Amino acid sequence: MNWLAHTLLSEPNIDFRLGNLLADLVRGADRAGMSEEFLRGAACHKAIDAFTDSHPLVRRSRERVPAEYRRFSGVLIDVFYDYLLANRWQHYSSQPLRAFVDEFYAGASVTTLPLPPDAKLTLERIVRLDLLGSYRELAGVEHALRRISTYLTQRWKRSFDLPASIPLLVAEEAGLTADFAEFFPQLQEHVAGCLPVGQASA
C-alpha cells in the first residue's frame, strides 16, 4: 500500500502515523531516537506490506497491469490503490478525507521527532504539496509516479516514464476497483488485530 493507506491504517496519534508512513525512510540506527509509538507504527507498516504483497486479490490486480509495465506492477498498484481509497474514502473512515488529511498535516508540522534528513524532507513535501489529499485526482497519481520515475532514472541511469501507464490503468479501473473493494476491508481487519479496538480506521 502507499502513503494514504498507511496513514489511515494507524492509531490516531501522530507518532504512530508517522512511523507507519515513513518506516522505509527511517531505518537502523535512525530509529534509536524514535518514540515507542513511532516504532509501533513502523511495525504496522511492515505488517501491512507483508499482508498486501502476499494477497491473491492484489496479485490479481497486478496481473491487470499491461505487459509493458508488469515489471513495475507492484508500484503501480500501490499508488493506484491510494487513488481508489481516496475516492471510496467514506466506505473506510467515518472522518471526511479533507478533515483527516488536515489533522495529520497539523500534527506532522509540529512533530519533535528527530527524523533523518530524507524523511524530514519527504514529510515536509507531503504537507506542503498536499500529497495525501492529491490522491483524489489522477493528477496526484501522475505526481507520485513521476517522483518514482525520477528515483528509478537516477538509480538505474536510464529513463523511466511510469506516468505513461495511467491511461492503461484507467482502462482497467472497473476491475481494479472490484479487487480493491474486496481487498481493503480484509486489510483493515488484519490491521485491527494489531491495534486497540476501534483504532484501525480512525
C-alpha positions in Angstrom: 0.0 0.0 0.0 1.0 3.6 -0.5 1.1 6.7 1.7 -2.6 7.4 2.2 -3.4 3.9 3.2 -0.6 3.6 5.6 -1.6 6.8 7.3 -5.2 5.7 7.6 -4.4 2.3 8.9 -2.9 3.7 12.1 -3.6 4.6 15.7 -4.9 8.1 15.9 -1.7 9.7 17.2 0.8 11.5 15.1 3.9 9.4 16.1 2.3 6.2 15.2 1.0 7.6 11.9 4.5 9.0 11.1 6.0 5.6 11.8 3.6 3.9 9.5 4.1 6.5 6.8 7.9 6.9 7.0 9.1 3.4 8.0 11.0 2.9 4.8 12.9 6.1 5.3 13.8 5.7 9.0 15.9 2.5 9.4 18.6 1.0 11.5 20.4 3.5 13.9 18.0 6.3 12.8 15.2 4.5 14.8 17.2 4.8 18.1 15.7 8.3 18.8 12.2 7.5 17.8 9.3 7.2 20.2 7.7 3.9 21.1 4.6 4.9 19.2 6.7 5.6 16.0 8.3 2.2 16.3 4.9 0.5 16.7 3.8 2.4 13.6 6.8 1.2 11.7 6.0 -2.4 12.7 2.4 -1.9 11.5 3.8 -0.6 8.1 5.8 -3.9 7.8 2.7 -6.0 8.6 0.6 -4.1 6.1 3.2 -4.6 3.4 3.6 -8.3 4.1 -0.2 -8.9 4.0 -0.6 -6.8 0.9 2.3 -8.3 -1.1 1.1 -11.9 -0.5 -2.6 -11.4 -1.0 -4.2 -13.1 -4.0 -6.5 -10.1 -4.8 -3.5 -7.8 -5.0 -1.8 -10.3 -7.3 -4.9 -10.3 -9.4 -4.7 -6.5 -9.6 -1.1 -6.7 -10.6 -2.0 -9.2 -13.4 -4.3 -6.5 -14.8 -1.4 -4.2 -15.4 -0.4 -4.4 -19.2 2.6 -6.4 -20.0 4.9 -3.5 -20.8 4.5 -2.2 -17.2 4.3 -5.6 -15.5 7.8 -5.3 -14.0 6.5 -2.3 -12.0 3.1 -3.6 -11.3 3.6 -3.6 -7.6 4.4 0.1 -7.5 1.6 1.0 -9.9 -1.0 -0.9 -7.9 0.2 0.6 -4.6 -0.3 4.1 -6.0 -3.5 3.4 -7.8 -5.0 1.8 -4.7 -4.4 5.1 -2.9 -6.4 6.8 -5.7 -9.2 4.3 -5.2 -9.0 4.7 -1.5 -9.3 8.5 -1.7 -12.4 8.1 -4.0 -14.1 5.5 -1.8 -13.0 7.1 1.5 -16.4 7.2 3.0 -16.5 3.4 2.9 -13.5 3.1 5.2 -13.5 6.0 7.5 -16.1 8.0 9.4 -13.9 11.1 9.2 -14.0 13.0 5.9 -10.9 12.8 3.9 -10.1 16.5 4.0 -10.5 16.6 7.7 -8.4 13.5 8.2 -5.6 14.9 6.0 -5.6 18.3 7.6 -5.5 16.8 11.1 -2.5 14.7 10.0 -0.7 17.7 8.5 -1.3 19.8 11.6 0.4 17.1 13.8 3.2 16.4 11.3 4.0 20.1 11.1 4.8 20.3 14.8 6.4 16.9 15.4 9.6 16.9 17.5 10.7 13.5 16.4 14.4 13.5 15.3 13.7 12.4 11.7 16.7 11.9 9.4 17.1 14.4 6.6 15.5 12.3 3.8 12.4 11.5 6.0 12.1 15.1 7.1 12.3 16.5 3.6 9.7 13.9 2.4 7.3 14.8 5.2 7.7 18.5 4.5 6.9 17.9 0.8 3.9 15.8 1.6 2.5 18.6 3.8 3.5 21.5 1.5 2.1 19.9 -1.7 -0.9 18.2 0.0 0.2 14.9 -1.5 -2.2 12.8 0.6 -5.1 14.8 -0.5 -4.0 14.8 -4.1 -4.8 11.2 -4.5 -8.4 12.1 -5.1 -7.4 13.1 -8.6 -5.4 11.3 -11.3 -3.0 14.3 -11.2 -2.0 13.1 -7.8 -1.3 9.6 -9.2 0.8 11.2 -12.0 2.8 13.3 -9.5 3.5 10.1 -7.4 4.6 8.1 -10.5 6.7 10.9 -11.8 8.5 11.1 -8.5 9.1 7.4 -8.6 10.3 7.6 -12.2 12.8 10.2 -11.2 14.2 8.0 -8.5 14.4 5.0 -10.8 16.1 7.1 -13.5 18.7 8.3 -11.0 19.3 4.8 -9.7 19.4 2.8 -12.9 20.9 5.6 -15.1 18.2 5.2 -17.8 14.9 6.8 -18.4 11.6 5.7 -16.8 8.1 7.1 -17.6 5.7 5.4 -15.2 3.0 8.2 -15.7 2.6 6.9 -19.2 0.9 3.9 -17.6 -2.0 5.9 -16.2 -4.4 5.6 -19.3 -3.8 1.9 -19.2 -4.6 1.7 -15.5 -7.8 3.8 -16.1 -8.8 1.4 -18.8 -8.7 -1.4 -16.1 -10.3 0.8 -13.4 -13.5 -1.3 -13.1 -11.6 -4.4 -12.4 -9.1 -2.7 -10.1 -11.9 -1.1 -8.2 -13.6 -4.5 -7.7 -10.3 -6.0 -6.4 -9.7 -3.1 -4.1 -13.3 -3.1 -2.7 -12.9 -6.8 -1.8 -9.3 -6.5 -0.5 -9.2 -3.3 1.6 -11.8 -4.4 4.3 -9.7 -7.6 4.7 -6.6 -5.4 5.2 -8.5 -3.3 7.7 -9.5 -6.4 9.6 -5.9 -7.7 9.6 -4.6 -4.4 10.9 -7.3 -4.2 13.5 -5.9 -7.4 15.1 -2.7 -5.4 15.8 -4.3 -2.2 17.1 -6.5 -1.3 20.1 -10.2 -1.8 19.3 -11.7 0.8 17.1 -8.5 2.4 16.0 -7.6 0.7 12.7 -9.8 3.0 10.7 -9.9 6.1 12.9 
